[in-house]
Amino acid sequence: MKKSLTLYPLASLSSTDNTGARTRKHQHRKKMERNGVSPSEQVIRNLLSYSSALSVLTTRDTGFVHLVMN
């Protein structure tokens, strides 16, 4: 017999009605735009370096393989 457990505090996270979280995210984004918050040049450079070093291969046996070339 299959038994499962749902913790009540976590059950609310699986709800399909997530408009509250979506609203908070939207408000946070608007606040950041209003304050002129943006990533620094170093952060952008690091992300671009990482993306150029990242290689993702698909193999028949294991699926996706993520490689970071240094």
C-alpha positions, 0 to 999 in steps of 0.5 A: 500500500502506497503511503504519502505525507503532505506537510500542511505548511508546504501544501500551500506552496503547491497551490496553483493560485500564486498571485500573491508571490507573483505580485510581490515579485512584480513589486520588488522588480518595480522598486529595483527599477525605480532605484536604478539597481543593476548588476555591476560591470564585474558581475556581467563580465563574470556571467559572460565568461561563464557562458562562454566556458559552458558546454552542454552535450547530449549523450544517448546513455546519460542525457545532458552533460554540463562541462565548464571549460577552463 
